[in-house]
C-alpha cells in the first residue's frame, strides 16, 4: 500500500510537470480548471484502464499527438469528432474544420 501511494505521488508530480510544459492552461480557452490531456492524433494507445503511468509515458513519447484542454473543451472536441473524421486543431495558431482554415 505504501509503494502504491508513493507511485501515485510520483506520477501525479510528473503529470504536473508535463502540464507546466504545456503552459498549465487549456490550449483552447485558457482555463486552468479541470485540465486533461486529449488525443488529437492516433497513438494506438486508446481506452481507459491502461494505467496512469502508461498514459504519461505515451504523452511524453508523442507530445505532438496530445493537447492540454479543460474538460469542457475536451468534451466539445470529442462530441464533434463523432460527426467527422478529421481532427480540429484548437488553440495554436488556427482551427481546421473540414479542410477550411479559420483564423
N, CA, C and O atoms as a DFTB+ gen file, in Angstrom:
412 C
 N C O
     1  1       0.820      -1.188       0.000
     2  2       0.000       0.000       0.000
     3  2       0.869       1.260       0.000
     4  3       0.553       2.223      -0.699
     5  1       1.950       1.267       0.767
     6  2       2.845       2.424       0.830
     7  2       3.499       2.644      -0.533
     8  3       3.630       3.783      -0.979
     9  1       3.911       1.562      -1.196
    10  2       4.534       1.663      -2.513
    11  2       3.554       2.254      -3.521
    12  3       3.942       3.087      -4.340
    13  1       2.298       1.839      -3.474
    14  2       1.287       2.357      -4.378
    15  2       1.076       3.861      -4.167
    16  3       0.959       4.611      -5.136
    17  1       1.029       4.300      -2.911
    18  2       0.882       5.729      -2.632
    19  2       2.079       6.515      -3.145
    20  3       1.922       7.613      -3.678
    21  1       3.272       5.958      -2.986
    22  2       4.483       6.616      -3.470
    23  2       4.464       6.716      -4.997
    24  3       4.836       7.747      -5.559
    25  1       4.034       5.652      -5.661
    26  2       3.940       5.668      -7.118
    27  2       2.916       6.697      -7.587
    28  3       3.155       7.411      -8.561
    29  1       1.771       6.778      -6.896
    30  2       0.746       7.759      -7.263
    31  2       1.255       9.183      -7.092
    32  3       0.989      10.039      -7.936
    33  1       1.977       9.444      -6.021
    34  2       2.546      10.780      -5.815
    35  2       3.543      11.102      -6.920
    36  3       3.556      12.216      -7.444
    37  1       4.385      10.118      -7.278
    38  2       5.387      10.329      -8.314
    39  2       4.721      10.629      -9.654
    40  3       5.111      11.581     -10.330
    41  1       3.719       9.834     -10.055
    42  2       3.097      10.043     -11.362
    43  2       2.292      11.331     -11.375
    44  3       2.240      11.998     -12.408
    45  1       1.663      11.708     -10.270
    46  2       0.950      12.981     -10.202
    47  2       1.923      14.150     -10.341
    48  3       1.611      15.149     -10.989
    49  1       3.102      14.023      -9.732
    50  2       4.137      15.054      -9.873
    51  2       4.582      15.158     -11.321
    52  3       4.768      16.261     -11.836
    53  1       4.755      14.022     -11.982
    54  2       5.184      14.011     -13.381
    55  2       4.114      14.645     -14.283
    56  3       4.447      15.389     -15.205
    57  1       2.833      14.355     -14.023
    58  2       1.770      14.963     -14.813
    59  2       1.740      16.475     -14.604
    60  3       1.505      17.225     -15.551
    61  1       1.975      16.925     -13.382
    62  2       2.018      18.367     -13.128
    63  2       3.174      19.026     -13.872
    64  3       3.023      20.127     -14.401
    65  1       4.328      18.359     -13.917
    66  2       5.467      18.875     -14.684
    67  2       5.118      18.954     -16.169
    68  3       5.465      19.924     -16.844
    69  1       4.434      17.933     -16.669
    70  2       4.036      17.899     -18.069
    71  2       3.026      19.008     -18.372
    72  3       3.099      19.645     -19.423
    73  1       2.092      19.235     -17.460
    74  2       1.130      20.324     -17.638
    75  2       1.849      21.668     -17.688
    76  3       1.449      22.555     -18.442
    77  1       2.901      21.826     -16.896
    78  2       3.681      23.071     -16.930
    79  2       4.346      23.273     -18.281
    80  3       4.434      24.404     -18.760
    81  1       4.817      22.195     -18.906
    82  2       5.409      22.278     -20.238
    83  2       4.385      22.820     -21.233
    84  3       4.730      23.595     -22.124
    85  1       3.135      22.412     -21.079
    86  2       2.049      22.852     -21.956
    87  2       1.487      24.213     -21.544
    88  3       0.544      24.695     -22.172
    89  1       2.035      24.837     -20.518
    90  2       1.579      26.159     -20.097
    91  2       0.595      26.153     -18.946
    92  3       0.162      27.215     -18.500
    93  1       0.237      24.988     -18.459
    94  2      -0.665      24.812     -17.311
    95  2      -2.007      25.523     -17.502
    96  3      -2.601      26.027     -16.549
    97  1      -2.469      25.549     -18.758
    98  2      -3.791      26.092     -19.042
    99  2      -4.315      25.454     -20.318
   100  3      -3.555      24.921     -21.126
   101  1      -5.623      25.522     -20.479
   102  2      -6.269      24.959     -21.666
   103  2      -5.724      25.648     -22.906
   104  3      -5.691      26.876     -22.978
   105  1      -5.302      24.862     -23.875
   106  2      -4.727      25.399     -25.103
   107  2      -5.795      26.024     -25.996
   108  3      -5.468      26.679     -26.986
   109  1      -7.065      25.827     -25.658
   110  2      -8.141      26.406     -26.447
   111  2      -8.705      27.660     -25.808
   112  3      -8.734      28.713     -26.444
   113  1      -9.157      27.572     -24.561
   114  2      -9.858      28.697     -23.940
   115  2      -9.047      29.408     -22.864
   116  3      -9.438      30.488     -22.420
   117  1      -7.924      28.828     -22.430
   118  2      -7.076      29.465     -21.433
   119  2      -7.429      29.151     -19.996
   120  3      -6.760      29.633     -19.082
   121  1      -8.464      28.355     -19.771
   122  2      -8.855      27.993     -18.406
   123  2      -7.760      27.153     -17.755
   124  3      -7.012      26.457     -18.442
   125  1      -7.669      27.221     -16.438
   126  2      -6.723      26.349     -15.731
   127  2      -7.453      25.385     -14.801
   128  3      -6.851      24.835     -13.879
   129  1      -8.753      25.177     -15.040
   130  2      -9.563      24.247     -14.240
   131  2      -9.791      22.940     -14.978
   132  3     -10.008      22.930     -16.190
   133  1      -9.741      21.844     -14.246
   134  2     -10.054      20.505     -14.778
   135  2      -9.285      20.192     -16.057
   136  3      -9.881      19.810     -17.064
   137  1      -7.968      20.353     -16.020
   138  2      -7.138      20.115     -17.195
   139  2      -6.917      18.627     -17.419
   140  3      -6.752      17.857     -16.473
   141  1      -6.918      18.242     -18.680
   142  2      -6.670      16.848     -19.045
   143  2      -6.037      16.801     -20.424
   144  3      -6.183      17.726     -21.223
   145  1      -5.334      15.714     -20.689
   146  2      -4.680      15.544     -21.979
   147  2      -5.629      14.830     -22.928
   148  3      -6.246      13.824     -22.574
   149  1      -5.737      15.367     -24.142
   150  2      -6.636      14.818     -25.150
   151  2      -5.844      14.346     -26.356
   152  3      -4.916      15.015     -26.810
   153  1      -6.228      13.171     -26.871
   154  2      -5.661      12.692     -28.134
   155  2      -6.165      13.572     -29.263
   156  3      -7.365      13.830     -29.352
   157  1      -5.285      14.032     -30.113
   158  2      -5.704      14.683     -31.346
   159  2      -5.149      13.934     -32.560
   160  3      -5.564      14.172     -33.694
   161  1      -4.227      13.044     -32.308
   162  2      -3.699      12.140     -33.336
   163  2      -3.608      10.754     -32.710
   164  3      -3.335      10.618     -31.518
   165  1      -3.833       9.751     -33.506
   166  2      -3.810       8.382     -33.011
   167  2      -2.398       7.954     -32.615
   168  3      -1.443       8.156     -33.366
   169  1      -2.279       7.364     -31.431
   170  2      -1.002       6.814     -30.978
   171  2      -1.117       5.312     -30.714
   172  3      -0.198       4.694     -30.177
   173  1      -2.256       4.736     -31.098
   174  2      -2.556       3.326     -30.807
   175  2      -2.575       3.047     -29.313
   176  3      -2.332       1.918     -28.887
   177  1      -2.859       4.059     -28.526
   178  2      -2.977       3.926     -27.079
   179  2      -4.322       4.519     -26.706
   180  3      -4.413       5.675     -26.291
   181  1      -5.364       3.717     -26.858
   182  2      -6.718       4.208     -26.657
   183  2      -7.399       3.472     -25.515
   184  3      -7.012       2.360     -25.155
   185  1      -8.396       4.094     -24.963
   186  2      -9.205       3.463     -23.930
   187  2      -8.692       3.728     -22.536
   188  3      -7.538       4.100     -22.324
   189  1      -9.580       3.527     -21.604
   190  2      -9.245       3.732     -20.205
   191  2      -8.757       2.406     -19.609
   192  3      -8.904       1.339     -20.204
   193  1      -8.181       2.514     -18.431
   194  2      -7.794       1.308     -17.716
   195  2      -6.398       0.813     -18.024
   196  3      -6.027      -0.275     -17.583
   197  1      -5.618       1.568     -18.759
   198  2      -4.260       1.137     -19.081
   199  2      -3.252       1.615     -18.049
   200  3      -2.089       1.210     -18.075
   201  1      -3.688       2.462     -17.154
   202  2      -2.800       2.932     -16.106
   203  2      -2.258       4.312     -16.368
   204  3      -1.917       4.662     -17.498
   205  1      -2.183       5.087     -15.319
   206  2      -1.755       6.476     -15.441
   207  2      -0.294       6.590     -15.857
   208  3       0.060       7.487     -16.622
   209  1       0.552       5.699     -15.369
   210  2       1.970       5.740     -15.744
   211  2       2.143       5.460     -17.236
   212  3       2.945       6.118     -17.899
   213  1       1.402       4.495     -17.766
   214  2       1.481       4.190     -19.198
   215  2       1.014       5.382     -20.028
   216  3       1.606       5.696     -21.061
   217  1      -0.057       6.051     -19.570
   218  2      -0.558       7.235     -20.271
   219  2       0.508       8.339     -20.260
   220  3       0.747       8.979     -21.284
   221  1       1.140       8.559     -19.116
   222  2       2.187       9.582     -19.008
   223  2       3.300       9.322     -20.025
   224  3       3.695      10.225     -20.763
   225  1       3.799       8.097     -20.063
   226  2       4.902       7.779     -20.976
   227  2       4.469       7.911     -22.434
   228  3       5.270       8.297     -23.286
   229  1       3.195       7.591     -22.730
   230  2       2.699       7.745     -24.088
   231  2       2.633       9.219     -24.476
   232  3       2.954       9.568     -25.612
   233  1       2.227      10.083     -23.562
   234  2       2.175      11.515     -23.845
   235  2       3.584      12.056     -24.081
   236  3       3.808      12.803     -25.033
   237  1       4.528      11.686     -23.228
   238  2       5.912      12.149     -23.365
   239  2       6.499      11.700     -24.701
   240  3       7.201      12.461     -25.366
   241  1       6.211      10.479     -25.081
   242  2       6.734       9.915     -26.324
   243  2       6.098      10.569     -27.552
   244  3       6.722      10.643     -28.610
   245  1       4.853      11.045     -27.409
   246  2       4.089      11.568     -28.546
   247  2       3.504      12.942     -28.234
   248  3       2.295      13.136     -28.355
   249  1       4.338      13.891     -27.836
   250  2       3.846      15.214     -27.424
   251  2       2.971      15.876     -28.486
   252  3       1.996      16.548     -28.150
   253  1       3.308      15.694     -29.755
   254  2       2.534      16.337     -30.824
   255  2       1.165      15.704     -31.031
   256  3       0.349      16.249     -31.775
   257  1       0.892      14.581     -30.400
   258  2      -0.387      13.887     -30.556
   259  2      -1.398      14.239     -29.466
   260  3      -2.526      13.745     -29.486
   261  1      -1.012      15.069     -28.538
   262  2      -1.871      15.429     -27.413
   263  2      -2.006      16.934     -27.299
   264  3      -1.120      17.684     -27.707
   265  1      -3.128      17.366     -26.738
   266  2      -3.355      18.754     -26.383
   267  2      -3.825      18.791     -24.932
   268  3      -4.542      17.901     -24.474
   269  1      -3.416      19.819     -24.228
   270  2      -3.880      20.027     -22.856
   271  2      -5.104      20.928     -22.923
   272  3      -5.004      22.103     -23.275
   273  1      -6.252      20.369     -22.583
   274  2      -7.513      21.091     -22.636
   275  2      -8.244      20.950     -21.313
   276  3      -8.017      20.002     -20.561
   277  1      -9.123      21.905     -21.041
   278  2     -10.018      21.751     -19.899
   279  2     -11.054      20.691     -20.270
   280  3     -11.200      20.335     -21.439
   281  1     -11.756      20.203     -19.282
   282  2     -12.743      19.153     -19.509
   283  2     -13.818      19.601     -20.501
   284  3     -14.248      18.804     -21.334
   285  1     -14.257      20.851     -20.429
   286  2     -15.303      21.342     -21.332
   287  2     -14.845      21.335     -22.786
   288  3     -15.574      20.866     -23.659
   289  1     -13.658      21.842     -23.054
   290  2     -13.134      21.864     -24.426
   291  2     -12.875      20.451     -24.938
   292  3     -13.122      20.158     -26.108
   293  1     -12.381      19.579     -24.069
   294  2     -12.134      18.190     -24.452
   295  2     -13.448      17.506     -24.826
   296  3     -13.518      16.800     -25.832
   297  1     -14.488      17.717     -24.016
   298  2     -15.795      17.111     -24.314
   299  2     -16.375      17.650     -25.618
   300  3     -16.971      16.902     -26.392
   301  1     -16.199      18.944     -25.858
   302  2     -16.697      19.535     -27.095
   303  2     -15.970      18.949     -28.299
   304  3     -16.591      18.640     -29.316
   305  1     -14.664      18.800     -28.182
   306  2     -13.866      18.194     -29.256
   307  2     -14.318      16.758     -29.515
   308  3     -14.532      16.369     -30.663
   309  1     -14.465      15.966     -28.439
   310  2     -14.881      14.571     -28.599
   311  2     -16.263      14.467     -29.218
   312  3     -16.501      13.588     -30.046
   313  1     -17.185      15.352     -28.831
   314  2     -18.530      15.344     -29.406
   315  2     -18.474      15.643     -30.898
   316  3     -19.171      15.011     -31.692
   317  1     -17.643      16.606     -31.273
   318  2     -17.513      16.970     -32.677
   319  2     -16.886      15.831     -33.477
   320  3     -17.265      15.596     -34.624
   321  1     -15.939      15.133     -32.885
   322  2     -15.252      14.053     -33.585
   323  2     -16.179      12.896     -33.937
   324  3     -15.872      12.115     -34.838
   325  1     -17.290      12.776     -33.252
   326  2     -18.249      11.723     -33.579
   327  2     -18.869      11.948     -34.949
   328  3     -19.352      11.007     -35.579
   329  1     -18.854      13.210     -35.417
   330  2     -19.507      13.549     -36.667
   331  2     -18.554      13.696     -37.847
   332  3     -18.994      13.668     -38.996
   333  1     -17.291      13.847     -37.593
   334  2     -16.318      13.968     -38.687
   335  2     -15.126      13.066     -38.409
   336  3     -14.944      12.588     -37.289
   337  1     -14.340      12.844     -39.406
   338  2     -13.146      12.015     -39.248
   339  2     -11.869      12.831     -39.226
   340  3     -10.794      12.276     -38.997
   341  1     -11.954      14.126     -39.458
   342  2     -10.771      14.982     -39.478
   343  2     -10.588      15.644     -38.119
   344  3     -11.572      16.007     -37.476
   345  1      -9.359      15.805     -37.674
   346  2      -9.129      16.476     -36.387
   347  2      -9.319      17.985     -36.472
   348  3      -9.136      18.595     -37.525
   349  1      -9.689      18.565     -35.347
   350  2      -9.737      20.016     -35.217
   351  2      -8.501      20.388     -34.423
   352  3      -8.253      19.808     -33.366
   353  1      -7.731      21.326     -34.899
   354  2      -6.566      21.778     -34.147
   355  2      -6.950      23.062     -33.434
   356  3      -6.910      24.144     -34.021
   357  1      -7.317      22.941     -32.183
   358  2      -7.764      24.098     -31.421
   359  2      -6.579      24.816     -30.822
   360  3      -5.550      24.210     -30.521
   361  1      -6.731      26.082     -30.657
   362  2      -5.717      26.849     -29.951
   363  2      -4.711      27.453     -30.895
   364  3      -4.986      28.488     -31.502
   365  1      -3.570      26.850     -31.036
   366  2      -2.433      27.458     -31.711
   367  2      -2.246      26.891     -33.098
   368  3      -2.253      25.666     -33.220
   369  1      -2.087      27.636     -34.117
   370  2      -2.464      29.036     -34.277
   371  2      -3.795      29.201     -34.987
   372  3      -4.249      30.330     -35.172
   373  1      -4.454      28.081     -35.402
   374  2      -5.694      28.170     -36.159
   375  2      -6.550      26.942     -35.901
   376  3      -6.113      25.987     -35.259
   377  1      -7.768      26.981     -36.408
   378  2      -8.670      25.831     -36.313
   379  2      -8.891      25.324     -37.736
   380  3      -9.174      26.108     -38.642
   381  1      -8.764      24.033     -37.925
   382  2      -9.052      23.440     -39.232
   383  2     -10.353      22.669     -39.090
   384  3     -10.459      21.769     -38.257
   385  1     -11.343      23.020     -39.904
   386  2     -12.618      22.327     -39.872
   387  2     -12.941      21.878     -41.298
   388  3     -13.180      22.711     -42.172
   389  1     -12.948      20.588     -41.531
   390  2     -13.261      20.015     -42.840
   391  2     -12.486      20.685     -43.974
   392  3     -13.039      20.966     -45.037
   393  1     -11.205      20.935     -43.735
   394  2     -10.338      21.464     -44.757
   395  2     -10.312      22.980     -44.876
   396  3      -9.429      23.526     -45.537
   397  1     -11.248      23.666     -44.259
   398  2     -11.251      25.137     -44.297
   399  2     -10.399      25.662     -43.159
   400  3     -10.500      25.166     -42.037
   401  1      -9.574      26.639     -43.418
   402  2      -8.755      27.230     -42.386
   403  2      -9.450      28.476     -41.875
   404  3      -9.739      29.397     -42.639
   405  1      -9.713      28.501     -40.591
   406  2     -10.347      29.651     -39.963
   407  2      -9.314      30.271     -39.046
   408  3      -8.783      29.598     -38.163
   409  1      -9.027      31.530     -39.241
   410  2      -8.022      32.222     -38.414
   411  2      -8.703      33.053     -37.359
   412  3      -8.033      33.711     -36.563
